[in-house]
Amino acid sequence: MHPDRFDLPADAGEELREARRVVQQLRGELARSRSRESLLAATLESTDDGILALQFEGGTFYCNEAFARMWSLPPELLATLRRQEMNALQAAQVKDPDQLMRCIRTYDTQSEDFSVVELKDGRVFERRARAQLVDGKSVGRVVNYRDVTQRVRFQHKMMFNRSVVEGSGPMLWIDRDSCRVMYANRAACHMLGYTAEELTALKSNDFDRGLDDANLDAMNAQLQSTGRPVSFKTRYAHKDGSQRNVDAIASLAHDGERPIYIVNFKDITQEKLQAREALRQQALLHSLIDSITDPISYRDTRGVLLGCNPAFCRVVDRNAGEIVGRTIEQVFPAQHAAAVRARDVQVLGSQQPATVEESYGDPSGETLYYETVRELLRDSHGAPIGVLSISRNVTARKRAEEEVRRAKEVAEQATQLKSDFLANMSHEIRTPMNGVIGMAELLLDTELSDEQRGYASMVRSSGDALLQIINDILDLSKIEAGKLELEHAEFNLSEVVDAAVAMLAESARGKGLELRAFIERRAPVQLVGDRFRLQQILTNLISNAIKFSPEDEPINVIVSV
């Protein structure tokens, strides 16, 4: 009998075989379990997500290599790292530690938790925590961390790009092959009056009738040959039927394998109307300037002529093509050009208008005179950009003024000769007249009969009258020569009045008139002035009263003071 063998009861052998079978079964299940565990571990390690498994009982945890890399956990510390230490290492790396700790504190619940965690280094993790159930009982938590940094950045970039596209000018994306609108931003919808859904249901030729097959083929050929955007002008139809003038730029791009046109465009309808109105206004202005008979020219700050009217062309004896674009020195003679340049510089420096008379020799050699007004030309911001000059031919006026000046000189010479003659004549007559009056006064001082005295008195009176006339003539010559002067001396008013009355008393009696003088007592008699001129005025007034009074009527001539 072999020493390793022994005999067993029949029923004991059966139990042993059963035990062996059970052991073999358990060994198989253990192998399968270990295989599944190895497969599960290999699966967890093969994923890019960081996985953390936490066990409530005992506070143990498991994490895969991706988790350790994501959170920069040293592999050598994982075996000894406690749960609280791991939480602290995670919290130190995030921007909002309080948020992460609030999420960690929900481990003992069965709820599912989702959050986004931002790290200080700019990475972004999606955190998703679920309950780990065994036979329906929560025994732990499985936390999944997914690095979504690139996706978030891409989303941000796409949001930014969309914001830029939506905030830019009108833009359309058009499928090259079908010409159907794939995308329209807000500006394009607003300009054309459609919603985005309405536009994407249209083809490009539904609103751009000018973009036919021939134009599309030419544009596509140019895009492919040059690789650069193509600019063109066209007209788009608004939803309401009105037309919009458009400046467009088309580029060729690809959406996957599908080629598309990216069309940026701008509504220039108003600009075109304004440009047309500006051209009309400019044509009207040129027409007005050309119709003015006064020479007009305008030049920049360097003296280059920018434009002129036909009257200016006639003055310089050149056509507009020979004037515009040339400098002052190339158009005018040297001496006149220097004067024009100096006056332009003066106006540009003072920034004030100026008027000056200029002379210029015309092609026939005759000297013409112009009164020229210079004004600043300014741009839309008010900055000086040149000088506008408007000249008026004043040659006829200058000649008339010269003729008037010469006539005035002749008249003044004649007046001076007359004044000199009157002054000389007055002086020549005054001397013998004073002799006659003096002799009459001497004669009156002698013994005369009444008839002789009357004759002598008449001689003196007539001499005084004649002397007065001579004095008046002399005064007239003095007035014309501007040499009449008034005395400033004391005199007696009664004496002046009596002298005037006595001088004309005989003339009044001859007409049968009575000449009397009356001075009120309250009237001042001592005055300061020119006694002779006052007497002269009184004599003229009394003489006129006597002259124009009717004869043989009871009328008195009264001098009242």
VEXVEX-61204 format. One record per residue (C-alpha): residue number from 1; x, y, z. Coordinates in steps of 0.5 Angstrom, whole numbers, m for minus. Example, Ala and Ser with C-alpha at 12.3 -4.5 7.8 and 13.67 -1.06 7.14 Angstrom:
REM VEXVEX-61204
{r 1 {25 m9 16}}
{r 2 {27 m2 14}}
REM end
This chain:
REM VEXVEX-61204
{r 1 {0 0 0}}
{r 2 {3 7 m2}}
{r 3 {4 11 4}}
{r 4 {1 17 1}}
{r 5 {m6 13 0}}
{r 6 {m11 11 4}}
{r 7 {m18 8 4}}
{r 8 {m24 13 6}}
{r 9 {m31 11 7}}
{r 10 {m35 11 1}}
{r 11 {m39 17 3}}
{r 12 {m33 21 5}}
{r 13 {m30 21 m2}}
{r 14 {m36 24 m5}}
{r 15 {m36 30 0}}
{r 16 {m28 31 m2}}
{r 17 {m30 30 m10}}
{r 18 {m35 36 m8}}
{r 19 {m31 40 m4}}
{r 20 {m25 39 m10}}
{r 21 {m31 41 m15}}
{r 22 {m33 47 m11}}
{r 23 {m25 49 m10}}
{r 24 {m24 49 m18}}
{r 25 {m31 53 m19}}
{r 26 {m28 58 m14}}
{r 27 {m21 58 m17}}
{r 28 {m25 59 m24}}
{r 29 {m29 65 m21}}
{r 30 {m23 68 m18}}
{r 31 {m19 68 m24}}
{r 32 {m25 71 m28}}
{r 33 {m26 76 m23}}
{r 34 {m18 78 m23}}
{r 35 {m19 78 m30}}
{r 36 {m25 83 m30}}
{r 37 {m21 87 m25}}
{r 38 {m15 87 m30}}
{r 39 {m20 89 m35}}
{r 40 {m23 94 m31}}
{r 41 {m16 97 m29}}
{r 42 {m14 97 m36}}
{r 43 {m20 100 m39}}
{r 44 {m20 106 m33}}
{r 45 {m12 107 m35}}
{r 46 {m14 107 m42}}
{r 47 {m19 113 m42}}
{r 48 {m16 120 m42}}
{r 49 {m21 122 m37}}
{r 50 {m19 122 m29}}
{r 51 {m23 118 m25}}
{r 52 {m23 118 m18}}
{r 53 {m26 112 m14}}
{r 54 {m28 114 m6}}
{r 55 {m30 108 m1}}
{r 56 {m34 111 5}}
{r 57 {m32 105 9}}
{r 58 {m25 106 11}}
{r 59 {m24 113 7}}
{r 60 {m20 109 2}}
{r 61 {m20 112 m5}}
{r 62 {m17 109 m12}}
{r 63 {m15 114 m18}}
{r 64 {m12 112 m25}}
{r 65 {m6 115 m28}}
{r 66 {m10 120 m32}}
{r 67 {m13 123 m26}}
{r 68 {m6 123 m23}}
{r 69 {m3 127 m29}}
{r 70 {m9 132 m29}}
{r 71 {m8 134 m22}}
{r 72 {0 133 m22}}
{r 73 {0 128 m16}}
{r 74 {7 125 m15}}
{r 75 {6 117 m17}}
{r 76 {10 115 m11}}
{r 77 {6 119 m6}}
{r 78 {m1 116 m8}}
{r 79 {0 109 m4}}
{r 80 {1 114 2}}
{r 81 {m3 120 1}}
{r 82 {m9 121 5}}
{r 83 {m16 123 2}}
{r 84 {m16 130 6}}
{r 85 {m9 131 3}}
{r 86 {m11 130 m4}}
{r 87 {m17 135 m3}}
{r 88 {m12 140 m1}}
{r 89 {m7 139 m7}}
{r 90 {m13 140 m11}}
{r 91 {m16 146 m8}}
{r 92 {m9 149 m9}}
{r 93 {m9 149 m16}}
{r 94 {m16 151 m18}}
{r 95 {m19 159 m18}}
{r 96 {m24 158 m14}}
{r 97 {m22 153 m8}}
{r 98 {m29 154 m4}}
{r 99 {m33 152 m10}}
{r 100 {m29 145 m11}}
{r 101 {m29 144 m3}}
{r 102 {m37 145 m3}}
{r 103 {m37 139 m9}}
{r 104 {m33 135 m5}}
{r 105 {m37 135 1}}
{r 106 {m43 132 m3}}
{r 107 {m39 125 m3}}
{r 108 {m44 122 3}}
{r 109 {m50 123 m1}}
{r 110 {m53 119 m7}}
{r 111 {m54 125 m12}}
{r 112 {m51 126 m18}}
{r 113 {m47 133 m18}}
{r 114 {m44 136 m25}}
{r 115 {m40 142 m25}}
{r 116 {m34 146 m29}}
{r 117 {m27 147 m25}}
{r 118 {m22 152 m27}}
{r 119 {m15 152 m26}}
{r 120 {m10 157 m24}}
{r 121 {m6 155 m30}}
{r 122 {m12 156 m35}}
{r 123 {m14 149 m36}}
{r 124 {m22 147 m35}}
{r 125 {m25 141 m33}}
{r 126 {m32 138 m33}}
{r 127 {m33 135 m26}}
{r 128 {m38 129 m26}}
{r 129 {m39 125 m19}}
{r 130 {m44 119 m19}}
{r 131 {m46 114 m13}}
{r 132 {m43 108 m13}}
{r 133 {m48 103 m12}}
{r 134 {m47 95 m9}}
{r 135 {m54 91 m9}}
{r 136 {m57 98 m9}}
{r 137 {m53 101 m3}}
{r 138 {m49 107 m4}}
{r 139 {m42 105 m2}}
{r 140 {m38 110 m5}}
{r 141 {m37 116 m10}}
{r 142 {m34 115 m17}}
{r 143 {m32 122 m19}}
{r 144 {m30 123 m27}}
{r 145 {m26 129 m29}}
{r 146 {m25 131 m36}}
{r 147 {m20 136 m39}}
{r 148 {m25 141 m44}}
{r 149 {m20 146 m44}}
{r 150 {m19 146 m52}}
{r 151 {m27 145 m53}}
{r 152 {m28 151 m48}}
{r 153 {m23 155 m52}}
{r 154 {m26 153 m59}}
{r 155 {m33 155 m56}}
{r 156 {m30 162 m54}}
{r 157 {m27 163 m61}}
{r 158 {m33 161 m64}}
{r 159 {m37 165 m60}}
{r 160 {m32 171 m61}}
{r 161 {m32 169 m69}}
{r 162 {m40 169 m69}}
{r 163 {m40 176 m65}}
{r 164 {m35 179 m70}}
{r 165 {m39 176 m76}}
{r 166 {m46 178 m73}}
{r 167 {m43 185 m71}}
{r 168 {m39 186 m78}}
{r 169 {m42 189 m84}}
{r 170 {m47 186 m88}}
{r 171 {m45 179 m90}}
{r 172 {m47 173 m94}}
{r 173 {m45 166 m95}}
{r 174 {m47 163 m101}}
{r 175 {m46 156 m104}}
{r 176 {m42 156 m110}}
{r 177 {m45 150 m114}}
{r 178 {m52 152 m112}}
{r 179 {m52 159 m111}}
{r 180 {m56 158 m105}}
{r 181 {m55 163 m99}}
{r 182 {m52 159 m93}}
{r 183 {m52 164 m88}}
{r 184 {m54 171 m87}}
{r 185 {m52 176 m81}}
{r 186 {m56 181 m78}}
{r 187 {m53 187 m82}}
{r 188 {m55 183 m89}}
{r 189 {m62 181 m86}}
{r 190 {m63 189 m84}}
{r 191 {m61 192 m91}}
{r 192 {m65 187 m95}}
{r 193 {m71 187 m91}}
{r 194 {m71 179 m90}}
{r 195 {m70 175 m84}}
{r 196 {m65 170 m83}}
{r 197 {m69 164 m85}}
{r 198 {m72 168 m91}}
{r 199 {m65 169 m94}}
{r 200 {m63 162 m93}}
{r 201 {m69 160 m97}}
{r 202 {m66 164 m103}}
{r 203 {m61 164 m108}}
{r 204 {m56 169 m110}}
{r 205 {m60 171 m116}}
{r 206 {m67 172 m113}}
{r 207 {m64 179 m110}}
{r 208 {m58 180 m115}}
{r 209 {m61 180 m122}}
{r 210 {m54 182 m125}}
{r 211 {m50 176 m122}}
{r 212 {m52 171 m128}}
{r 213 {m48 165 m130}}
{r 214 {m43 169 m134}}
{r 215 {m41 174 m129}}
{r 216 {m41 168 m124}}
{r 217 {m36 164 m128}}
{r 218 {m32 170 m129}}
{r 219 {m32 172 m122}}
{r 220 {m30 164 m120}}
{r 221 {m25 164 m125}}
{r 222 {m21 170 m122}}
{r 223 {m22 168 m115}}
{r 224 {m19 161 m117}}
{r 225 {m13 164 m121}}
{r 226 {m11 170 m116}}
{r 227 {m13 167 m110}}
{r 228 {m15 174 m108}}
{r 229 {m22 177 m106}}
{r 230 {m26 180 m112}}
{r 231 {m29 187 m112}}
{r 232 {m35 189 m116}}
{r 233 {m41 193 m116}}
{r 234 {m48 191 m117}}
{r 235 {m55 192 m115}}
{r 236 {m59 188 m109}}
{r 237 {m67 188 m109}}
{r 238 {m70 189 m102}}
{r 239 {m76 185 m100}}
{r 240 {m80 191 m101}}
{r 241 {m78 191 m109}}
{r 242 {m73 198 m108}}
{r 243 {m66 197 m111}}
{r 244 {m60 198 m107}}
{r 245 {m53 200 m110}}
{r 246 {m48 195 m107}}
{r 247 {m40 195 m107}}
{r 248 {m39 188 m106}}
{r 249 {m32 184 m104}}
{r 250 {m33 176 m105}}
{r 251 {m28 171 m103}}
{r 252 {m27 163 m104}}
{r 253 {m27 159 m98}}
{r 254 {m29 152 m96}}
{r 255 {m34 149 m91}}
{r 256 {m31 142 m91}}
{r 257 {m31 139 m98}}
{r 258 {m36 144 m100}}
{r 259 {m34 151 m104}}
{r 260 {m37 157 m101}}
{r 261 {m37 165 m103}}
{r 262 {m36 169 m97}}
{r 263 {m39 176 m100}}
{r 264 {m38 182 m96}}
{r 265 {m42 188 m98}}
{r 266 {m44 195 m97}}
{r 267 {m50 199 m99}}
{r 268 {m48 205 m103}}
{r 269 {m54 208 m105}}
{r 270 {m54 214 m101}}
{r 271 {m47 215 m102}}
{r 272 {m49 215 m110}}
{r 273 {m54 220 m109}}
{r 274 {m50 224 m105}}
{r 275 {m44 224 m110}}
{r 276 {m49 225 m116}}
{r 277 {m52 231 m112}}
{r 278 {m45 233 m111}}
{r 279 {m43 233 m118}}
{r 280 {m50 237 m120}}
{r 281 {m48 242 m115}}
{r 282 {m41 242 m118}}
{r 283 {m43 243 m125}}
{r 284 {m48 248 m123}}
{r 285 {m42 252 m119}}
{r 286 {m38 251 m125}}
{r 287 {m43 254 m129}}
{r 288 {m44 260 m125}}
{r 289 {m37 261 m124}}
{r 290 {m36 261 m132}}
{r 291 {m42 266 m133}}
{r 292 {m39 271 m129}}
{r 293 {m35 276 m133}}
{r 294 {m30 278 m127}}
{r 295 {m24 274 m127}}
{r 296 {m24 268 m122}}
{r 297 {m18 264 m120}}
{r 298 {m17 259 m114}}
{r 299 {m10 256 m112}}
{r 300 {m7 252 m107}}
{r 301 {m2 254 m101}}
{r 302 {3 253 m106}}
{r 303 {1 257 m112}}
{r 304 {m2 252 m116}}
{r 305 {m8 254 m120}}
{r 306 {m14 249 m119}}
{r 307 {m19 252 m123}}
{r 308 {m21 259 m127}}
{r 309 {m27 262 m131}}
{r 310 {m27 264 m138}}
{r 311 {m26 271 m136}}
{r 312 {m19 269 m133}}
{r 313 {m17 266 m139}}
{r 314 {m18 272 m143}}
{r 315 {m14 276 m138}}
{r 316 {m8 272 m139}}
{r 317 {m9 270 m146}}
{r 318 {m9 262 m145}}
{r 319 {m14 257 m145}}
{r 320 {m16 253 m138}}
{r 321 {m12 247 m140}}
{r 322 {m6 251 m140}}
{r 323 {m7 254 m133}}
{r 324 {m10 249 m129}}
{r 325 {m4 245 m125}}
{r 326 {1 250 m127}}
{r 327 {4 255 m122}}
{r 328 {3 263 m121}}
{r 329 {10 264 m124}}
{r 330 {8 259 m130}}
{r 331 {2 263 m132}}
{r 332 {4 271 m130}}
{r 333 {10 275 m132}}
{r 334 {15 275 m127}}
{r 335 {14 282 m124}}
{r 336 {6 281 m123}}
{r 337 {7 273 m121}}
{r 338 {11 276 m115}}
{r 339 {6 281 m113}}
{r 340 {1 276 m113}}
{r 341 {5 271 m109}}
{r 342 {6 276 m104}}
{r 343 {m1 278 m103}}
{r 344 {m3 270 m103}}
{r 345 {2 269 m97}}
{r 346 {m1 275 m94}}
{r 347 {m8 273 m94}}
{r 348 {m6 265 m92}}
{r 349 {m2 268 m86}}
{r 350 {m7 273 m83}}
{r 351 {m13 268 m85}}
{r 352 {m17 275 m87}}
{r 353 {m20 277 m93}}
{r 354 {m16 283 m97}}
{r 355 {m18 287 m103}}
{r 356 {m13 291 m107}}
{r 357 {m12 294 m114}}
{r 358 {m8 291 m119}}
{r 359 {m5 293 m126}}
{r 360 {m4 288 m131}}
{r 361 {m2 289 m138}}
{r 362 {m7 286 m143}}
{r 363 {m4 282 m150}}
{r 364 {m5 288 m154}}
{r 365 {0 292 m149}}
{r 366 {m6 296 m146}}
{r 367 {m5 297 m138}}
{r 368 {m12 295 m135}}
{r 369 {m13 296 m127}}
{r 370 {m17 291 m123}}
{r 371 {m20 291 m116}}
{r 372 {m18 284 m113}}
{r 373 {m22 281 m107}}
{r 374 {m18 275 m104}}
{r 375 {m21 270 m100}}
{r 376 {m19 263 m96}}
{r 377 {m21 257 m99}}
{r 378 {m22 252 m93}}
{r 379 {m23 244 m92}}
{r 380 {m29 241 m89}}
{r 381 {m25 242 m82}}
{r 382 {m24 249 m83}}
{r 383 {m17 249 m85}}
{r 384 {m14 253 m90}}
{r 385 {m12 250 m97}}
{r 386 {m12 255 m102}}
{r 387 {m14 262 m104}}
{r 388 {m20 265 m108}}
{r 389 {m19 271 m112}}
{r 390 {m24 275 m116}}
{r 391 {m22 281 m120}}
{r 392 {m26 287 m123}}
{r 393 {m24 291 m128}}
{r 394 {m24 298 m126}}
{r 395 {m20 301 m132}}
{r 396 {m26 305 m134}}
{r 397 {m27 308 m127}}
{r 398 {m20 309 m126}}
{r 399 {m20 313 m132}}
{r 400 {m26 317 m130}}
{r 401 {m23 318 m124}}
{r 402 {m17 321 m127}}
{r 403 {m21 326 m132}}
{r 404 {m25 328 m125}}
{r 405 {m18 329 m122}}
{r 406 {m16 333 m128}}
{r 407 {m22 337 m129}}
{r 408 {m22 339 m121}}
{r 409 {m15 341 m122}}
{r 410 {m17 346 m128}}
{r 411 {m23 348 m124}}
{r 412 {m19 350 m118}}
{r 413 {m14 353 m122}}
{r 414 {m19 358 m125}}
{r 415 {m22 359 m118}}
{r 416 {m15 361 m115}}
{r 417 {m14 366 m121}}
{r 418 {m21 369 m120}}
{r 419 {m20 369 m113}}
{r 420 {m13 372 m114}}
{r 421 {m17 377 m119}}
{r 422 {m22 379 m114}}
{r 423 {m17 380 m108}}
{r 424 {m13 384 m113}}
{r 425 {m19 388 m115}}
{r 426 {m21 389 m108}}
{r 427 {m15 392 m106}}
{r 428 {m14 396 m112}}
{r 429 {m21 399 m111}}
{r 430 {m21 400 m104}}
{r 431 {m15 405 m104}}
{r 432 {m18 410 m108}}
{r 433 {m25 409 m105}}
{r 434 {m22 410 m98}}
{r 435 {m19 417 m101}}
{r 436 {m26 419 m103}}
{r 437 {m29 417 m97}}
{r 438 {m24 421 m93}}
{r 439 {m24 427 m97}}
{r 440 {m32 427 m96}}
{r 441 {m31 426 m89}}
{r 442 {m26 432 m89}}
{r 443 {m31 436 m93}}
{r 444 {m37 435 m88}}
{r 445 {m32 438 m83}}
{r 446 {m32 445 m86}}
{r 447 {m37 450 m87}}
{r 448 {m42 448 m92}}
{r 449 {m49 450 m94}}
{r 450 {m54 445 m93}}
{r 451 {m55 443 m100}}
{r 452 {m47 442 m100}}
{r 453 {m47 438 m94}}
{r 454 {m53 434 m97}}
{r 455 {m49 433 m103}}
{r 456 {m42 431 m99}}
{r 457 {m46 426 m94}}
{r 458 {m49 423 m100}}
{r 459 {m42 422 m103}}
{r 460 {m40 419 m96}}
{r 461 {m46 414 m96}}
{r 462 {m45 412 m103}}
{r 463 {m37 411 m102}}
{r 464 {m39 407 m96}}
{r 465 {m44 403 m99}}
{r 466 {m39 402 m105}}
{r 467 {m34 400 m100}}
{r 468 {m38 395 m97}}
{r 469 {m39 391 m104}}
{r 470 {m32 391 m105}}
{r 471 {m31 388 m98}}
{r 472 {m36 383 m99}}
{r 473 {m32 381 m106}}
{r 474 {m26 380 m102}}
{r 475 {m30 376 m97}}
{r 476 {m32 372 m102}}
{r 477 {m25 371 m105}}
{r 478 {m23 369 m98}}
{r 479 {m28 364 m97}}
{r 480 {m27 360 m103}}
{r 481 {m19 360 m101}}
{r 482 {m21 358 m94}}
{r 483 {m18 364 m91}}
{r 484 {m24 367 m88}}
{r 485 {m22 368 m81}}
{r 486 {m27 371 m75}}
{r 487 {m24 376 m70}}
{r 488 {m25 375 m62}}
{r 489 {m26 382 m59}}
{r 490 {m30 386 m55}}
{r 491 {m35 391 m58}}
{r 492 {m41 395 m56}}
{r 493 {m48 392 m60}}
{r 494 {m51 399 m60}}
{r 495 {m45 402 m64}}
{r 496 {m46 396 m69}}
{r 497 {m53 397 m70}}
{r 498 {m53 404 m70}}
{r 499 {m47 404 m75}}
{r 500 {m51 399 m80}}
{r 501 {m58 403 m79}}
{r 502 {m54 410 m80}}
{r 503 {m51 407 m87}}
{r 504 {m58 405 m90}}
{r 505 {m62 411 m87}}
{r 506 {m61 415 m93}}
{r 507 {m63 409 m98}}
{r 508 {m69 408 m94}}
{r 509 {m71 415 m94}}
{r 510 {m70 415 m101}}
{r 511 {m76 410 m102}}
{r 512 {m80 414 m97}}
{r 513 {m79 409 m91}}
{r 514 {m78 410 m84}}
{r 515 {m72 406 m81}}
{r 516 {m71 405 m74}}
{r 517 {m67 401 m69}}
{r 518 {m70 398 m62}}
{r 519 {m66 395 m57}}
{r 520 {m69 392 m50}}
{r 521 {m66 394 m44}}
{r 522 {m65 387 m42}}
{r 523 {m61 385 m48}}
{r 524 {m53 385 m47}}
{r 525 {m50 390 m51}}
{r 526 {m42 388 m49}}
{r 527 {m41 382 m53}}
{r 528 {m35 378 m55}}
{r 529 {m34 377 m63}}
{r 530 {m33 380 m70}}
{r 531 {m36 387 m70}}
{r 532 {m35 388 m77}}
{r 533 {m38 381 m79}}
{r 534 {m44 382 m75}}
{r 535 {m45 389 m78}}
{r 536 {m44 386 m85}}
{r 537 {m50 381 m83}}
{r 538 {m54 387 m81}}
{r 539 {m53 391 m87}}
{r 540 {m55 385 m91}}
{r 541 {m61 384 m88}}
{r 542 {m63 391 m87}}
{r 543 {m61 393 m95}}
{r 544 {m66 387 m97}}
{r 545 {m72 389 m92}}
{r 546 {m71 396 m96}}
{r 547 {m70 393 m103}}
{r 548 {m76 389 m102}}
{r 549 {m81 394 m98}}
{r 550 {m86 397 m103}}
{r 551 {m85 404 m104}}
{r 552 {m90 410 m102}}
{r 553 {m94 405 m97}}
{r 554 {m94 407 m89}}
{r 555 {m89 401 m88}}
{r 556 {m83 402 m83}}
{r 557 {m77 398 m83}}
{r 558 {m75 396 m75}}
{r 559 {m69 393 m73}}
{r 560 {m70 390 m66}}
{r 561 {m66 387 m61}}
REM end
